[in-house]
Amino acid sequence: MALLGRAAMLLWYDIVPEQVAEHDEWHTREHFPERVGIPGFLRAQRWVSVAPGPRYFVVYEVRDVEVLSSAPYLERLDDPTPWTRRMMPHFRGMVRGFCRVESSVGSVLGSAAVTVRYSAAPGAEASVQRWLDRELIPDLMRQKGTTGAYTLRSDGAPAMTAEQQIRGRDAGVDRVLLLTGYSLDALTALAHKALHADAFEAHGASPGALSGIFAFACLSDARPRDASG
């Protein structure tokens, strides 16, 4: 499967414009290598928005959700590097979720992605998931330009740590549909139609589903000792 492990930490956020270049340098040269060096972290992905909404979408694939509350990870969060301390005040609108992977379809990670953040209306959790599993995702995977579809659900809230205290409290996430593909045009069209908030609401989601369209930026693999996790 294209997503490694049984869980993922998902982040959406902005950086103040004058710090974007330094953010990308820090994120690539220090932050990603640091994170995938933590036991249980398998891979890190950065995506950049091509539509209105948060500039960045970041995925940390992990062995299981327990990794995200492990002592080695919390130790890093509570002892930021000097460069990390300089960068944290420039973050804006951080949304951060500890999620388990509920379903995975496809074996190729594409160069374009659509994320849909949503919640199920009270009592409609099962019907929303049935629609996703039996109708929406099978239809998406028949479309030219798509490569993989994944549903993820929140499983635990991030603790308040030194990093979060510097940048401000993070917002949470409930459920996520992640669609990847090799055609940005195809995924953009799907984002405006099949993945529109109205479609989710019509099948039992609460109003206000939020979508984003992203292009792949970079990826970091874990050290060999973690690759088999």
SETOR-381335 format. One record per residue (C-alpha): residue number from 1; x, y, z; chain. Coordinates in Angstrom, 3 decimals. Example, Ala and Ser with C-alpha at 12.3 -4.5 7.8 and 13.67 -1.06 7.14 Angstrom:
<pt pos="1" px="12.300" py="-4.500" pz="7.800" unit="A"/>
<pt pos="2" px="13.670" py="-1.060" pz="7.140" unit="A"/>
//
This chain:
<pt pos="1" px="0.000" py="0.000" pz="0.000" unit="A"/>
<pt pos="2" px="1.124" py="3.557" pz="-0.634" unit="A"/>
<pt pos="3" px="0.780" py="4.712" pz="2.980" unit="A"/>
<pt pos="4" px="3.205" py="3.004" pz="5.332" unit="A"/>
<pt pos="5" px="2.183" py="1.888" pz="8.802" unit="A"/>
<pt pos="6" px="-1.184" py="1.798" pz="10.522" unit="A"/>
<pt pos="7" px="-1.388" py="5.464" pz="11.524" unit="A"/>
<pt pos="8" px="-0.340" py="8.942" pz="10.479" unit="A"/>
<pt pos="9" px="0.059" py="12.423" pz="11.872" unit="A"/>
<pt pos="10" px="-1.549" py="14.919" pz="9.503" unit="A"/>
<pt pos="11" px="-0.861" py="18.669" pz="9.534" unit="A"/>
<pt pos="12" px="-2.269" py="21.634" pz="7.619" unit="A"/>
<pt pos="13" px="-0.821" py="25.101" pz="8.220" unit="A"/>
<pt pos="14" px="0.441" py="28.396" pz="6.861" unit="A"/>
<pt pos="15" px="3.747" py="30.207" pz="7.329" unit="A"/>
<pt pos="16" px="4.032" py="33.986" pz="7.305" unit="A"/>
<pt pos="17" px="5.027" py="34.859" pz="3.700" unit="A"/>
<pt pos="18" px="8.427" py="36.336" pz="4.463" unit="A"/>
<pt pos="19" px="9.483" py="33.100" pz="6.214" unit="A"/>
<pt pos="20" px="8.367" py="30.587" pz="3.568" unit="A"/>
<pt pos="21" px="11.847" py="30.156" pz="2.057" unit="A"/>
<pt pos="22" px="13.481" py="29.564" pz="5.439" unit="A"/>
<pt pos="23" px="10.667" py="27.228" pz="6.482" unit="A"/>
<pt pos="24" px="11.255" py="25.049" pz="3.435" unit="A"/>
<pt pos="25" px="15.000" py="24.936" pz="4.088" unit="A"/>
<pt pos="26" px="14.535" py="24.109" pz="7.783" unit="A"/>
<pt pos="27" px="11.779" py="21.592" pz="7.129" unit="A"/>
<pt pos="28" px="13.844" py="19.777" pz="4.491" unit="A"/>
<pt pos="29" px="17.319" py="19.852" pz="6.011" unit="A"/>
<pt pos="30" px="16.602" py="19.554" pz="9.744" unit="A"/>
<pt pos="31" px="13.005" py="18.837" pz="10.672" unit="A"/>
<pt pos="32" px="12.220" py="15.911" pz="8.376" unit="A"/>
<pt pos="33" px="15.471" py="14.046" pz="9.148" unit="A"/>
<pt pos="34" px="14.895" py="14.654" pz="12.854" unit="A"/>
<pt pos="35" px="11.355" py="13.308" pz="12.773" unit="A"/>
<pt pos="36" px="12.033" py="10.177" pz="10.730" unit="A"/>
<pt pos="37" px="14.917" py="9.432" pz="13.081" unit="A"/>
<pt pos="38" px="12.404" py="8.834" pz="15.899" unit="A"/>
<pt pos="39" px="11.618" py="5.119" pz="16.436" unit="A"/>
<pt pos="40" px="8.335" py="4.195" pz="14.757" unit="A"/>
<pt pos="41" px="8.334" py="7.077" pz="12.263" unit="A"/>
<pt pos="42" px="8.436" py="5.513" pz="8.794" unit="A"/>
<pt pos="43" px="8.207" py="8.360" pz="6.293" unit="A"/>
<pt pos="44" px="7.481" py="12.088" pz="6.008" unit="A"/>
<pt pos="45" px="5.789" py="13.874" pz="3.089" unit="A"/>
<pt pos="46" px="5.396" py="17.595" pz="2.381" unit="A"/>
<pt pos="47" px="2.796" py="18.934" pz="-0.044" unit="A"/>
<pt pos="48" px="2.188" py="22.539" pz="-1.126" unit="A"/>
<pt pos="49" px="-1.236" py="23.978" pz="-1.885" unit="A"/>
<pt pos="50" px="-2.297" py="24.966" pz="-5.397" unit="A"/>
<pt pos="51" px="-5.683" py="26.324" pz="-4.256" unit="A"/>
<pt pos="52" px="-7.028" py="28.656" pz="-1.566" unit="A"/>
<pt pos="53" px="-6.492" py="27.275" pz="1.927" unit="A"/>
<pt pos="54" px="-3.513" py="26.295" pz="4.103" unit="A"/>
<pt pos="55" px="-0.231" py="26.411" pz="2.177" unit="A"/>
<pt pos="56" px="1.152" py="23.154" pz="3.561" unit="A"/>
<pt pos="57" px="-0.106" py="19.616" pz="4.055" unit="A"/>
<pt pos="58" px="2.343" py="17.326" pz="5.862" unit="A"/>
<pt pos="59" px="2.045" py="13.589" pz="6.499" unit="A"/>
<pt pos="60" px="4.117" py="11.623" pz="8.988" unit="A"/>
<pt pos="61" px="3.497" py="7.918" pz="8.479" unit="A"/>
<pt pos="62" px="4.051" py="5.897" pz="11.653" unit="A"/>
<pt pos="63" px="4.003" py="2.261" pz="12.735" unit="A"/>
<pt pos="64" px="0.943" py="2.794" pz="14.934" unit="A"/>
<pt pos="65" px="-0.763" py="5.653" pz="16.737" unit="A"/>
<pt pos="66" px="1.055" py="4.860" pz="19.998" unit="A"/>
<pt pos="67" px="4.267" py="6.155" pz="18.397" unit="A"/>
<pt pos="68" px="2.779" py="9.665" pz="18.527" unit="A"/>
<pt pos="69" px="2.649" py="9.627" pz="22.321" unit="A"/>
<pt pos="70" px="5.940" py="7.776" pz="22.795" unit="A"/>
<pt pos="71" px="8.718" py="9.090" pz="25.026" unit="A"/>
<pt pos="72" px="11.210" py="9.642" pz="22.158" unit="A"/>
<pt pos="73" px="8.722" py="11.770" pz="20.211" unit="A"/>
<pt pos="74" px="7.606" py="13.795" pz="23.225" unit="A"/>
<pt pos="75" px="11.239" py="14.363" pz="24.155" unit="A"/>
<pt pos="76" px="11.855" py="16.012" pz="20.778" unit="A"/>
<pt pos="77" px="8.714" py="18.153" pz="21.076" unit="A"/>
<pt pos="78" px="9.726" py="19.382" pz="24.527" unit="A"/>
<pt pos="79" px="13.313" py="20.144" pz="23.524" unit="A"/>
<pt pos="80" px="13.168" py="21.988" pz="20.188" unit="A"/>
<pt pos="81" px="16.390" py="22.760" pz="18.370" unit="A"/>
<pt pos="82" px="17.424" py="26.428" pz="18.125" unit="A"/>
<pt pos="83" px="16.332" py="26.521" pz="14.468" unit="A"/>
<pt pos="84" px="12.955" py="25.009" pz="15.374" unit="A"/>
<pt pos="85" px="12.486" py="27.606" pz="18.114" unit="A"/>
<pt pos="86" px="13.132" py="30.352" pz="15.553" unit="A"/>
<pt pos="87" px="10.597" py="28.886" pz="13.126" unit="A"/>
<pt pos="88" px="7.680" py="28.056" pz="15.452" unit="A"/>
<pt pos="89" px="6.447" py="31.667" pz="15.916" unit="A"/>
<pt pos="90" px="5.970" py="31.957" pz="12.151" unit="A"/>
<pt pos="91" px="3.365" py="29.158" pz="11.966" unit="A"/>
<pt pos="92" px="-0.270" py="30.144" pz="11.453" unit="A"/>
<pt pos="93" px="-3.508" py="28.153" pz="11.693" unit="A"/>
<pt pos="94" px="-1.980" py="24.802" pz="12.584" unit="A"/>
<pt pos="95" px="-4.369" py="21.846" pz="12.303" unit="A"/>
<pt pos="96" px="-2.786" py="18.648" pz="13.621" unit="A"/>
<pt pos="97" px="-4.316" py="15.216" pz="13.979" unit="A"/>
<pt pos="98" px="-3.175" py="11.834" pz="15.292" unit="A"/>
<pt pos="99" px="-5.052" py="9.446" pz="13.007" unit="A"/>
<pt pos="100" px="-5.364" py="5.735" pz="12.438" unit="A"/>
<pt pos="101" px="-5.649" py="4.515" pz="8.860" unit="A"/>
<pt pos="102" px="-9.122" py="3.012" pz="8.456" unit="A"/>
<pt pos="103" px="-9.003" py="2.036" pz="4.781" unit="A"/>
<pt pos="104" px="-6.430" py="2.046" pz="2.010" unit="A"/>
<pt pos="105" px="-6.961" py="1.533" pz="-1.722" unit="A"/>
<pt pos="106" px="-4.203" py="1.685" pz="-4.324" unit="A"/>
<pt pos="107" px="-0.476" py="0.980" pz="-4.327" unit="A"/>
<pt pos="108" px="0.982" py="4.143" pz="-5.891" unit="A"/>
<pt pos="109" px="1.575" py="7.491" pz="-4.183" unit="A"/>
<pt pos="110" px="0.757" py="10.210" pz="-6.691" unit="A"/>
<pt pos="111" px="2.207" py="13.654" pz="-7.288" unit="A"/>
<pt pos="112" px="-1.077" py="15.460" pz="-6.558" unit="A"/>
<pt pos="113" px="-3.411" py="15.161" pz="-3.589" unit="A"/>
<pt pos="114" px="-6.825" py="16.237" pz="-2.371" unit="A"/>
<pt pos="115" px="-7.614" py="16.219" pz="1.332" unit="A"/>
<pt pos="116" px="-11.139" py="16.430" pz="2.722" unit="A"/>
<pt pos="117" px="-11.541" py="17.090" pz="6.438" unit="A"/>
<pt pos="118" px="-15.025" py="16.243" pz="7.670" unit="A"/>
<pt pos="119" px="-17.117" py="14.951" pz="10.547" unit="A"/>
<pt pos="120" px="-20.110" py="12.626" pz="10.447" unit="A"/>
<pt pos="121" px="-23.433" py="14.012" pz="11.592" unit="A"/>
<pt pos="122" px="-24.689" py="12.441" pz="14.840" unit="A"/>
<pt pos="123" px="-25.926" py="8.929" pz="14.130" unit="A"/>
<pt pos="124" px="-24.627" py="8.958" pz="10.552" unit="A"/>
<pt pos="125" px="-21.135" py="7.571" pz="11.098" unit="A"/>
<pt pos="126" px="-21.909" py="4.162" pz="9.591" unit="A"/>
<pt pos="127" px="-23.762" py="5.551" pz="6.581" unit="A"/>
<pt pos="128" px="-20.959" py="7.973" pz="5.726" unit="A"/>
<pt pos="129" px="-18.388" py="5.189" pz="5.879" unit="A"/>
<pt pos="130" px="-20.553" py="2.891" pz="3.726" unit="A"/>
<pt pos="131" px="-20.855" py="5.619" pz="1.095" unit="A"/>
<pt pos="132" px="-17.096" py="6.133" pz="1.117" unit="A"/>
<pt pos="133" px="-16.209" py="2.434" pz="0.977" unit="A"/>
<pt pos="134" px="-18.893" py="1.191" pz="-1.419" unit="A"/>
<pt pos="135" px="-19.582" py="4.157" pz="-3.685" unit="A"/>
<pt pos="136" px="-17.266" py="7.157" pz="-3.567" unit="A"/>
<pt pos="137" px="-13.840" py="5.527" pz="-3.316" unit="A"/>
<pt pos="138" px="-14.534" py="2.787" pz="-5.901" unit="A"/>
<pt pos="139" px="-15.779" py="5.504" pz="-8.277" unit="A"/>
<pt pos="140" px="-12.735" py="7.696" pz="-7.594" unit="A"/>
<pt pos="141" px="-10.375" py="4.824" pz="-8.322" unit="A"/>
<pt pos="142" px="-12.015" py="4.281" pz="-11.714" unit="A"/>
<pt pos="143" px="-11.230" py="7.849" pz="-12.734" unit="A"/>
<pt pos="144" px="-8.222" py="8.532" pz="-14.941" unit="A"/>
<pt pos="145" px="-5.458" py="10.277" pz="-13.039" unit="A"/>
<pt pos="146" px="-6.050" py="8.778" pz="-9.566" unit="A"/>
<pt pos="147" px="-3.632" py="6.447" pz="-7.766" unit="A"/>
<pt pos="148" px="-4.802" py="5.923" pz="-4.189" unit="A"/>
<pt pos="149" px="-7.508" py="6.729" pz="-1.661" unit="A"/>
<pt pos="150" px="-7.262" py="6.539" pz="2.124" unit="A"/>
<pt pos="151" px="-9.632" py="7.199" pz="4.986" unit="A"/>
<pt pos="152" px="-8.223" py="8.196" pz="8.364" unit="A"/>
<pt pos="153" px="-9.861" py="8.958" pz="11.698" unit="A"/>
<pt pos="154" px="-8.655" py="10.813" pz="14.762" unit="A"/>
<pt pos="155" px="-7.339" py="8.552" pz="17.510" unit="A"/>
<pt pos="156" px="-6.068" py="10.678" pz="20.373" unit="A"/>
<pt pos="157" px="-5.339" py="14.352" pz="20.926" unit="A"/>
<pt pos="158" px="-1.802" py="15.775" pz="20.752" unit="A"/>
<pt pos="159" px="-0.403" py="16.827" pz="24.130" unit="A"/>
<pt pos="160" px="0.590" py="20.414" pz="24.817" unit="A"/>
<pt pos="161" px="4.363" py="20.549" pz="24.388" unit="A"/>
<pt pos="162" px="7.077" py="23.192" pz="24.161" unit="A"/>
<pt pos="163" px="6.783" py="23.399" pz="20.371" unit="A"/>
<pt pos="164" px="3.022" py="23.943" pz="20.513" unit="A"/>
<pt pos="165" px="3.361" py="26.522" pz="23.269" unit="A"/>
<pt pos="166" px="5.653" py="28.580" pz="21.042" unit="A"/>
<pt pos="167" px="3.399" py="28.534" pz="17.966" unit="A"/>
<pt pos="168" px="0.033" py="28.490" pz="19.769" unit="A"/>
<pt pos="169" px="-2.544" py="25.775" pz="20.387" unit="A"/>
<pt pos="170" px="-3.228" py="23.472" pz="17.452" unit="A"/>
<pt pos="171" px="-6.708" py="22.793" pz="16.103" unit="A"/>
<pt pos="172" px="-7.809" py="19.174" pz="15.807" unit="A"/>
<pt pos="173" px="-9.180" py="16.981" pz="13.057" unit="A"/>
<pt pos="174" px="-11.913" py="14.323" pz="13.090" unit="A"/>
<pt pos="175" px="-12.006" py="12.355" pz="9.808" unit="A"/>
<pt pos="176" px="-9.992" py="12.687" pz="6.621" unit="A"/>
<pt pos="177" px="-10.238" py="11.413" pz="3.077" unit="A"/>
<pt pos="178" px="-6.920" py="11.579" pz="1.231" unit="A"/>
<pt pos="179" px="-6.928" py="11.063" pz="-2.534" unit="A"/>
<pt pos="180" px="-3.690" py="10.991" pz="-4.527" unit="A"/>
<pt pos="181" px="-3.115" py="10.937" pz="-8.253" unit="A"/>
<pt pos="182" px="-0.714" py="11.603" pz="-11.094" unit="A"/>
<pt pos="183" px="-2.871" py="14.285" pz="-12.742" unit="A"/>
<pt pos="184" px="-3.336" py="17.585" pz="-10.920" unit="A"/>
<pt pos="185" px="-6.039" py="18.606" pz="-13.404" unit="A"/>
<pt pos="186" px="-8.006" py="15.418" pz="-12.775" unit="A"/>
<pt pos="187" px="-7.806" py="15.759" pz="-8.991" unit="A"/>
<pt pos="188" px="-8.755" py="19.433" pz="-9.153" unit="A"/>
<pt pos="189" px="-11.890" py="18.528" pz="-11.103" unit="A"/>
<pt pos="190" px="-12.785" py="15.838" pz="-8.558" unit="A"/>
<pt pos="191" px="-12.224" py="18.262" pz="-5.680" unit="A"/>
<pt pos="192" px="-14.818" py="20.630" pz="-7.153" unit="A"/>
<pt pos="193" px="-17.409" py="17.932" pz="-7.874" unit="A"/>
<pt pos="194" px="-17.292" py="14.459" pz="-6.296" unit="A"/>
<pt pos="195" px="-15.333" py="15.707" pz="-3.263" unit="A"/>
<pt pos="196" px="-17.238" py="18.937" pz="-2.720" unit="A"/>
<pt pos="197" px="-18.602" py="19.606" pz="0.781" unit="A"/>
<pt pos="198" px="-22.164" py="19.335" pz="-0.545" unit="A"/>
<pt pos="199" px="-21.552" py="15.756" pz="-1.668" unit="A"/>
<pt pos="200" px="-20.311" py="14.794" pz="1.783" unit="A"/>
<pt pos="201" px="-23.229" py="16.512" pz="3.500" unit="A"/>
<pt pos="202" px="-25.701" py="14.736" pz="1.211" unit="A"/>
<pt pos="203" px="-24.382" py="11.396" pz="2.466" unit="A"/>
<pt pos="204" px="-24.402" py="12.105" pz="6.199" unit="A"/>
<pt pos="205" px="-21.446" py="14.365" pz="6.909" unit="A"/>
<pt pos="206" px="-21.860" py="17.479" pz="9.021" unit="A"/>
<pt pos="207" px="-21.909" py="20.769" pz="7.115" unit="A"/>
<pt pos="208" px="-18.607" py="22.454" pz="6.471" unit="A"/>
<pt pos="209" px="-16.274" py="19.766" pz="5.105" unit="A"/>
<pt pos="210" px="-12.973" py="21.420" pz="4.130" unit="A"/>
<pt pos="211" px="-10.998" py="20.415" pz="1.065" unit="A"/>
<pt pos="212" px="-7.498" py="21.263" pz="-0.131" unit="A"/>
<pt pos="213" px="-5.597" py="20.592" pz="-3.357" unit="A"/>
<pt pos="214" px="-1.853" py="20.018" pz="-3.130" unit="A"/>
<pt pos="215" px="1.207" py="19.275" pz="-5.251" unit="A"/>
<pt pos="216" px="3.957" py="16.997" pz="-3.976" unit="A"/>
<pt pos="217" px="7.067" py="18.781" pz="-2.686" unit="A"/>
<pt pos="218" px="9.394" py="16.271" pz="-0.981" unit="A"/>
<pt pos="219" px="9.651" py="13.025" pz="0.970" unit="A"/>
<pt pos="220" px="11.981" py="11.625" pz="3.634" unit="A"/>
<pt pos="221" px="12.309" py="7.942" pz="4.476" unit="A"/>
<pt pos="222" px="13.121" py="6.579" pz="7.904" unit="A"/>
<pt pos="223" px="16.523" py="5.262" pz="8.819" unit="A"/>
<pt pos="224" px="16.959" py="1.561" pz="7.954" unit="A"/>
<pt pos="225" px="16.308" py="0.447" pz="11.533" unit="A"/>
<pt pos="226" px="12.731" py="1.805" pz="11.297" unit="A"/>
<pt pos="227" px="11.917" py="0.769" pz="7.732" unit="A"/>
<pt pos="228" px="10.601" py="-2.645" pz="8.746" unit="A"/>
<pt pos="229" px="8.297" py="-1.199" pz="11.436" unit="A"/>
//
